[in-house]
Amino acid sequence: MPWPCIAATPDGACFLLVAVIPNARRTEAVGLHDGALRVRLAAPALEGRANDALIGWLAEGLGVPRRAIVLTHGASARRKRLLLPCGPAQVGAWLAGLGVPRG
């Protein structure tokens, strides 16, 4: 069963749909919600800090440079879409390793 929060692109990259919860105690993935990966962020939703925290968390977890991750939609919203420079299989394996259920 594929991950509902991941969509492949023709060039081998993928989009990741994320629903963020800012001001959490720590940054962590907590499951899926309405087709998006739900992530608690240990950063406030002020002046782009939550977006920076999300991109940093994804970059570190996936082993890609921060500059390679692009926030394409939702800069000021809780639901975001990010373009990741890796394939759906790599992102899915990483999410499975975090213990995120597939919905």
N, CA, C and O of each residue as an XYZ file, in Angstrom:
412
protein
N       0.844     -1.182      0.000
C       0.000      0.000      0.000
C       0.890      1.247      0.000
O       1.740      1.387      0.879
N       0.715      2.137     -0.950
C       1.547      3.344     -1.008
C       1.167      4.341      0.091
O       0.073      4.283      0.652
N       2.075      5.233      0.376
C       1.831      6.280      1.368
C       0.939      7.350      0.746
O       1.279      7.867     -0.318
N      -0.189      7.705      1.365
C      -1.075      8.714      0.777
C      -0.486     10.122      0.794
O      -0.960     10.992      0.063
N       0.526     10.362      1.602
C       1.123     11.703      1.717
C       2.256     11.932      0.720
O       2.805     13.032      0.658
N       2.616     10.904     -0.066
C       3.728     11.010     -1.009
C       3.208     10.885     -2.434
O       2.427      9.987     -2.746
N       3.653     11.804     -3.298
C       3.284     11.758     -4.721
C       4.551     11.867     -5.555
O       5.329     12.807     -5.395
N       4.754     10.907     -6.442
C       5.950     10.894     -7.293
C       5.861     11.969     -8.371
O       4.771     12.339     -8.809
N       7.020     12.462     -8.790
C       7.106     13.392     -9.912
C       7.776     12.656    -11.072
O       8.453     11.653    -10.847
N       7.604     13.129    -12.297
C       8.196     12.435    -13.450
C       9.730     12.372    -13.429
O      10.319     11.491    -14.055
N      10.369     13.287    -12.724
C      11.836     13.325    -12.720
C      12.474     12.513    -11.592
O      13.682     12.613    -11.377
N      11.693     11.716    -10.872
C      12.241     10.860     -9.831
C      12.217     11.461     -8.442
O      12.596     10.796     -7.478
N      11.783     12.687     -8.320
C      11.632     13.319     -7.007
C      10.221     13.007     -6.497
O       9.529     12.166     -7.072
N       9.793     13.674     -5.430
C       8.433     13.472     -4.949
C       7.948     14.676     -4.160
O       8.732     15.486     -3.665
N       6.636     14.764     -4.063
C       5.995     15.754     -3.215
C       5.587     15.073     -1.918
O       5.195     13.906     -1.915
N       5.681     15.808     -0.820
C       5.244     15.315      0.476
C       4.223     16.297      1.032
O       4.508     17.487      1.165
N       3.038     15.799      1.355
C       2.006     16.619      1.983
C       2.162     16.496      3.491
O       2.260     15.394      4.030
N       2.184     17.644      4.167
C       2.428     17.667      5.606
C       1.390     18.549      6.281
O       1.066     19.627      5.783
N       0.872     18.094      7.409
C       0.018     18.897      8.286
C       0.825     19.147      9.556
O       1.130     18.208     10.292
N       1.171     20.402      9.816
C       2.052     20.718     10.931
C       1.280     21.183     12.159
O       0.206     21.776     12.058
N       1.857     20.896     13.315
C       1.366     21.370     14.602
C       2.540     22.103     15.246
O       3.431     21.462     15.803
N       2.557     23.450     15.179
C       3.679     24.192     15.760
C       3.603     24.237     17.282
O       2.595     23.859     17.877
N       4.678     24.703     17.899
C       4.791     24.895     19.349
C       4.711     23.597     20.143
O       4.196     23.593     21.261
N       5.202     22.513     19.596
C       5.217     21.237     20.310
C       6.475     21.143     21.172
O       7.385     21.961     21.042
N       6.519     20.161     22.038
C       7.705     19.962     22.879
C       8.915     19.531     22.070
O      10.044     19.940     22.344
N       8.661     18.690     21.061
C       9.755     18.219     20.207
C       9.226     18.019     18.792
O       8.018     17.923     18.575
N      10.135     17.959     17.844
C       9.761     17.748     16.450
C       9.700     16.256     16.188
O      10.664     15.526     16.419
N       8.526     15.808     15.693
C       8.343     14.380     15.430
C       7.152     14.164     14.515
O       6.221     14.969     14.488
N       7.187     13.073     13.766
C       6.047     12.635     12.962
C       5.129     11.841     13.884
O       5.588     10.984     14.640
N       3.833     12.128     13.818
C       2.897     11.463     14.720
C       1.833     10.645     14.002
O       0.948     10.088     14.652
N       1.901     10.560     12.680
C       0.941      9.753     11.942
C       0.445     10.467     10.710
O       1.051     11.429     10.237
N      -0.666      9.979     10.199
C      -1.274     10.561      9.009
C      -2.605     11.193      9.389
O      -3.305     10.708     10.278
N      -2.949     12.290      8.699
C      -4.231     12.948      8.918
C      -4.731     13.482      7.587
O      -4.099     14.349      6.983
N      -5.849     12.972      7.136
C      -6.491     13.445      5.913
C      -5.526     13.443      4.721
O      -5.476     14.405      3.955
N      -4.774     12.371      4.574
C      -3.866     12.229      3.441
C      -2.537     12.946      3.574
O      -1.753     12.965      2.625
N      -2.265     13.538      4.729
C      -1.006     14.260      4.940
C      -0.271     13.685      6.147
O      -0.888     13.152      7.069
N       1.042     13.801      6.127
C       1.861     13.403      7.264
C       1.703     14.454      8.348
O       1.955     15.633      8.098
N       1.296     14.061      9.536
C       1.143     15.003     10.643
C       2.473     15.078     11.388
O       3.014     14.063     11.826
N       2.991     16.307     11.522
C       4.283     16.534     12.167
C       4.134     17.587     13.252
O       3.629     18.681     13.003
N       4.575     17.250     14.455
C       4.668     18.231     15.531
C       6.017     18.920     15.411
O       7.047     18.264     15.248
N       6.006     20.251     15.493
C       7.240     21.024     15.344
C       7.557     21.780     16.630
O       6.692     22.439     17.206
N       8.792     21.675     17.065
C       9.256     22.392     18.252
C       9.705     23.791     17.845
O      10.828     24.203     18.135
N       8.827     24.505     17.179
C       9.109     25.866     16.724
C       7.783     26.602     16.609
O       6.766     25.994     16.273
N       7.781     27.897     16.883
C       6.540     28.656     16.745
C       6.240     28.972     15.282
O       7.122     28.936     14.424
N       4.982     29.278     15.027
C       4.569     29.652     13.672
C       4.752     31.156     13.487
O       3.813     31.861     13.115
N       5.941     31.633     13.743
C       6.269     33.052     13.619
C       7.451     33.242     12.696
O       8.457     32.540     12.810
N       7.333     34.192     11.780
C       8.449     34.606     10.932
C       9.139     33.442     10.214
O      10.352     33.473     10.004
N       8.373     32.424      9.839
C       8.925     31.306      9.085
C       9.708     30.296      9.899
O      10.334     29.403      9.326
N       9.693     30.409     11.217
C      10.473     29.471     12.049
C       9.974     28.038     11.940
O      10.771     27.100     11.917
N       8.660     27.866     11.873
C       8.108     26.511     11.747
C       8.502     25.901     10.399
O       8.843     24.720     10.332
N       8.459     26.688      9.339
C       8.865     26.185      8.022
C      10.342     25.799      8.030
O      10.713     24.752      7.499
N      11.187     26.639      8.630
C      12.614     26.325      8.723
C      12.852     25.050      9.524
O      13.694     24.230      9.159
N      12.107     24.885     10.618
C      12.256     23.685     11.442
C      11.824     22.444     10.672
O      12.476     21.403     10.748
N      10.728     22.554      9.933
C      10.242     21.422      9.137
C      11.255     21.027      8.070
O      11.564     19.846      7.917
N      11.771     21.996      7.337
C      12.738     21.712      6.273
C      14.015     21.130      6.865
O      14.579     20.189      6.306
N      14.477     21.670      7.979
C      15.676     21.128      8.633
C      15.474     19.697      9.103
O      16.366     18.862      8.954
N      14.311     19.409      9.669
C      14.005     18.055     10.146
C      13.963     17.066      8.980
O      14.511     15.967      9.071
N      13.313     17.462      7.889
C      13.253     16.588      6.714
C      14.637     16.381      6.107
O      14.996     15.256      5.761
N      15.415     17.450      5.974
C      16.750     17.351      5.382
C      17.640     16.423      6.194
O      18.347     15.584      5.635
N      17.606     16.574      7.503
C      18.435     15.717      8.360
C      17.986     14.260      8.284
O      18.813     13.355      8.172
N      16.693     14.043      8.346
C      16.171     12.681      8.325
C      16.402     11.956      7.014
O      16.678     10.756      6.998
N      16.289     12.690      5.912
C      16.450     12.080      4.588
C      17.881     12.135      4.075
O      18.204     11.506      3.068
N      18.737     12.881      4.759
C      20.137     12.979      4.335
C      20.324     13.775      3.058
O      21.157     13.432      2.220
N      19.546     14.840      2.910
C      19.651     15.708      1.729
C      19.950     17.130      2.198
O      19.666     17.469      3.347
N      20.516     17.962      1.333
C      20.766     19.353      1.728
C      19.460     20.126      1.928
O      18.479     19.893      1.223
N      19.459     21.041      2.890
C      18.271     21.874      3.140
C      17.837     22.617      1.877
O      16.645     22.733      1.592
N      18.812     23.113      1.131
C      18.485     23.917     -0.055
C      17.817     23.099     -1.154
O      17.243     23.667     -2.082
N      17.886     21.763     -1.061
C      17.278     20.898     -2.073
C      15.787     20.671     -1.819
O      15.086     20.156     -2.690
N      15.298     21.047     -0.641
C      13.882     20.884     -0.305
C      13.175     22.210     -0.562
O      13.597     23.262     -0.080
N      12.086     22.139     -1.334
C      11.366     23.351     -1.722
C       9.942     23.297     -1.168
O       9.207     22.340     -1.410
N       9.568     24.329     -0.428
C       8.200     24.470      0.050
C       7.388     25.085     -1.084
O       7.529     26.273     -1.372
N       6.539     24.286     -1.729
C       5.823     24.748     -2.920
C       4.465     25.366     -2.599
O       4.011     26.255     -3.320
N       3.813     24.916     -1.537
C       2.499     25.453     -1.156
C       2.366     25.454      0.368
O       2.873     24.563      1.050
N       1.680     26.466      0.886
C       1.348     26.482      2.300
C       2.354     27.153      3.207
O       2.477     26.765      4.368
N       3.075     28.143      2.724
C       4.090     28.805      3.551
C       3.492     29.386      4.828
O       4.160     29.411      5.861
N       2.247     29.852      4.777
C       1.634     30.432      5.962
C       0.454     29.599      6.467
O      -0.344     30.077      7.273
N       0.343     28.372      6.002
C      -0.759     27.490      6.406
C      -0.217     26.288      7.173
O       0.984     26.018      7.169
N      -1.118     25.580      7.822
C      -0.699     24.361      8.535
C      -0.496     23.185      7.583
O       0.313     22.300      7.863
N      -1.219     23.164      6.466
C      -1.017     22.120      5.449
C      -0.018     22.634      4.428
O      -0.181     23.720      3.871
N       1.012     21.846      4.191
C       2.097     22.259      3.308
C       2.387     21.167      2.286
O       2.112     19.989      2.515
N       2.944     21.581      1.157
C       3.413     20.626      0.155
C       4.863     20.977     -0.127
O       5.199     22.113     -0.460
N       5.718     19.960      0.018
C       7.147     20.152     -0.190
C       7.640     19.260     -1.309
O       7.208     18.115     -1.440
N       8.543     19.787     -2.111
C       9.193     19.012     -3.165
C      10.506     18.501     -2.608
O      11.370     19.277     -2.199
N      10.644     17.180     -2.599
C      11.848     16.540     -2.055
C      12.688     15.974     -3.192
O      12.138     15.473     -4.173
N      14.022     16.047     -3.076
C      14.890     15.592     -4.165
C      15.127     14.087     -4.185
O      16.046     13.622     -4.859
N      14.328     13.328     -3.470
C      14.501     11.871     -3.444
C      13.189     11.209     -3.852
O      12.140     11.853     -3.887
N      13.260      9.948     -4.152
C      12.101      9.220     -4.646
C      11.142      8.796     -3.553
O      11.494      8.805     -2.373
N       9.924      8.423     -3.943
C       8.915      7.983     -2.984
C       9.350      6.781     -2.143
O       8.990      6.682     -0.970
N      10.116      5.874     -2.735
C      10.555      4.693     -1.989
C      11.459      5.083     -0.824
O      11.332      4.540      0.273
N      12.373      6.027     -1.063
C      13.278      6.471      0.001
C      12.500      7.176      1.117
O      12.751      6.935      2.298
N      11.570      8.036      0.745
C      10.784      8.753      1.747
C       9.894      7.777      2.521
O       9.777      7.877      3.742
N       9.274      6.842      1.818
C       8.440      5.835      2.474
C       9.234      4.973      3.441
O       8.760      4.671      4.536
N      10.426      4.578      3.049
C      11.278      3.773      3.937
C      11.663      4.561      5.179
O      11.693      4.015      6.282
N      11.957      5.846      5.002
C      12.306      6.694      6.136
C      11.124      6.824      7.100
O      11.292      6.719      8.315
N       9.921      7.054      6.548
C       8.727      7.153      7.388
C       8.453      5.841      8.119
O       8.092      5.848      9.296
N       8.621      4.727      7.431
C       8.429      3.425      8.077
C       9.435      3.240      9.203
O       9.100      2.697     10.256
N      10.668      3.691      8.984
C      11.700      3.600     10.014
C      11.376      4.459     11.233
O      11.804      4.145     12.343
N      10.633      5.525     11.036
C      10.208      6.366     12.148
C       9.040      5.749     12.918
O       8.696      6.200     14.010
N       8.441      4.718     12.336
C       7.296      4.073     12.973
C       5.957      4.707     12.635
O       4.970      4.486     13.337
N       5.915      5.493     11.567
C       4.661      6.141     11.154
C       3.764      5.093     10.502
O       4.187      4.440      9.548
N       2.534      4.914     10.993
C       1.625      3.959     10.344
C       1.171      4.485      8.991
O       1.079      5.697      8.796
N       0.891      3.595      8.068
C       0.504      3.982      6.697
C      -0.950      4.367      6.545
O      -1.419      4.520      5.417
N      -1.651      4.524      7.580
C      -3.049      4.973      7.454
C      -3.925      3.836      7.231
O      -5.137      4.007      7.100
